[in-house]
Every structure is written in structure tokens, then in C-alpha cells.
Amino acid sequence: MPGIARRRWGIPAVADPVLNVAFQMTRPPLALLSVPAIGDRVNRWPLGPDGFALVENARMLQKQQKQAVPTPELAA
């Protein structure tokens, strides 16, 4: 979160180093969520079966759209 937004929320500048360290420490675990085998297992629990079915459907639609859109190399 930018410093301006933190000031607006009343967080003093003294807290910036602590917030930056906390942010840097959370990046590796959150990056693991981008690995489908890990992220799907973690996200399935709070979303439930219906919510996760929506996620899978959205992924399928995105994949279909990527395949349907011609790339500049193919259009030329």
C-alpha cells in the first residue's frame, strides 16, 4: 500500500519499515498460490465446491478466448 494511502488511514510513517518487512515476508507464501496444484487445494476449501466450479469454468473460458483471439503474427 502506498505511503499516501497509509497516511490517509492514520498509519504513521514510523510503521513503514515494519509494513515493508511484513509485505516482503508474505510474498513467497502467496506466490505458492499461483502454482495450480497448491493454489487449487488451498482455494477449494473457502470457496466450496460450487465456488470452485465457477473458478474452473472461468479458467476454461479464458483459455478458449486466448485460443480464439488471433495474434499479430498470425494476422499478418
TIBABA-179579 format. One record per residue (C-alpha): z, y, x; residue in one letter. Coordinates in steps of 0.2 Angstrom, whole numbers, plus 5000, padded with zeros to 4 digits. Example, Ala and Ser with C-alpha at 12.3 -4.5 7.8 and 13.67 -1.06 7.14 Angstrom:
<atoms>
503949785062a;503649955068s;
</atoms>
This chain:
<atoms>
500050005000m;499550175007p;500950295013g;500450414999i;500750284986a;502450234993r;503050414994r;502550434975r;503650284971w;505050364981g;504950244996i;505450345012p;504450345027a;505850265037v;505450105027a;503550105033d;503849995049p;504849865038v;503549865025l;502149845038n;503049695046v;503349615029a;501449635025f;500949555041q;502149415039m;501449375021t;499649375026r;499549195034p;500349105019p;499249205007l;497649165017a;498048975014l;497749004996l;495949035000s;495748855005v;495248764989p;496248614992a;497848714994i;497548864983g;496948754968d;498548644970r;499648804970v;498748894957n;498648754945r;500548754942w;500748934935p;499048934926l;499248764917g;497848654913p;496948774901d;497048924913g;496448824927f;495048754917a;494548944915l;494548964934v;493448814937e;492248874924n;492149054931a;491848974948r;490448874941m;489649024933l;489749124949q;488948984959k;487548974946q;487249164946q;487149164965k;485849024964q;484849124951a;484849294960v;483349304972p;483749354990t;482749494998p;481949365010e;481349264995l;480749404985a;479549474999a;
</atoms>
